[in-house]
Amino acid sequence: MEQNTLVSTVSNPIPGGAISGYFRTPSGIRLRYAHWKPTGQKQIGTVCVFGGRGEFIEKYFEVIAELRRRGFAVACLDWRGQGGSQRLLKNPLKGHVESFNDYDEDLRLFMRNIVLPDCPPPYFALAHSTGGNILIRAACHGNCWFDRILLTAPLINLARDVLPMSFDATLRLLSTFKGLGFSKAYLPRSNRNEAWEAAPFEDNMLTSDYHRFQRTQTILEEAPMLRLGSPTIGWFYAALQSMAMMREDDFPSLVKVPILMIGAGSDRIVSTPAVEDLALRLKVGSYITIPNARHEILQESDPLRLQFWSAFDAFIPGTRF
């Protein structure tokens, strides 16, 4: 159902011509979407933009405008449990999901219900962090919708600041907690109802650009319902399971869609070496690093974002075979 579901602020107005609303999964979960036509006469196709854990459509208004000026229609989705989509637990600040298969379903329904009927082909994907993990999963299917996929700091493995124990030890520990019935509990020693965005600018791990950092703060101050706190044990375990799948020796051969992965040189959330390693193992993969960029490359300073857009323009739309 189409309705105005987006939040506008003085520093982050809604791009003109937005069509937004909600659709429901078969189990009744309400998911928020938005899409736009390109600006100007040039029309290339549609870029579907997918945020990371805890992100929301409003955070990408600047990116949406930049894509539209390039001649792309743009379609966006808030994953279940975050942004303007339905939260899954009584405490709406808990970031929870039981399996990344649920995100796979969100993506399938978004493409079937919103993108394919209403947005022009060909289709491309731009995804960040957790969204990147989900899009890599989609690229393993022969009927994937996208001609090309570009990922910024995709969640292949976590950096040591976030994962102090070994990957396997963490997976075993969380499996034990989950088996004891703590799937919906916050991770031990987490900030609980506070997200990474709540850190002061001087301590933040997301971006070195004060203006864009403050823009996100303003959105969350004016629309606190978009906030998300720490992940639950269940979410973290599901994420590690998905990452573990990508560590398997035969996984690269399953990926069928050309993917460009862009790593952040100063990422303290996602492991940049792990991103590079997987990208170079893919038969249809390529990789670049943006030195000095923190985790949120698209929220970074102009010189760093310029490097991203140069890579984007060289990769998308590419050549259709």
ABEGO torsion letter per residue (X at the ends): XBBBABBBBAABBBBBGBBBEBBBBAAGBBBBBBBBBBBEABBAEBBBBBBBBGBBAAAAAAAAAAAAAAGBBBBBBBBBGBEABBBABABAABBBBABAAAAAAAAAAAAAAAAAAABBOBBBBBBBEAAAAAAAAAAABAABABABBBBBGBBABBBAAABABBAAAAAAAAAAAAAAGAAABBBBGBAEABBAAABBAAABAABABAAAAAAAAAAAAABAAABBBBBBAAAAAAAAAAAAAAABAAAAAABABBBBBBBBAABAABBAAAAAAAAAABAABBBBBBBGBBABAAABBAAAAAAAAAAAAAAOAEBBX
